[in-house]
Amino acid sequence: QLQAYGGGLVQTGGSLRLSCAASGTIFSIDDMRWYRQAPGKQGELVSTISSSGTTNYRDFMKGRFTISRDNAKNTVYLRMNSLKPEDTAAYYCNIDLRSTRFSTFTNYWGQGTLVTVSS
């Protein structure tokens, strides 16, 4: 199970930190990702962090967003600074997880957390 939280209403230029915690039977987690979907638009990948901590960002988010993870807590974070109205969207976490050492990785989605940036 994935539980995402941290969204809310913020003014332009403000900051938010999203969190997404995995629970249940977990042996290991590989890549962890954040996606977003703005109203009336297709969803898009925001950022990825590997199990070793390697990160990737969409170009227009570099310098504003920071993804991180706490492997002990099975949690991924997204720190968002200098927010703009166009960042308004539902943000979803997505992870590759295996529950035992013998199982393959399975992809899981969390429920969305809504971020609204007012102008």
Secondary structure, 3 states (H helix, E strand, C coil): CEEEECCEEEECCCCEEEEEEECCCCCEEEEEEEEEECCCCCCEEEEEECCCCCEEECHHHCCCEEEEEECCCCEEEEEECCCCHHHCEEEEEEEEEECCCCCCCEEEECCCEEEEEEC
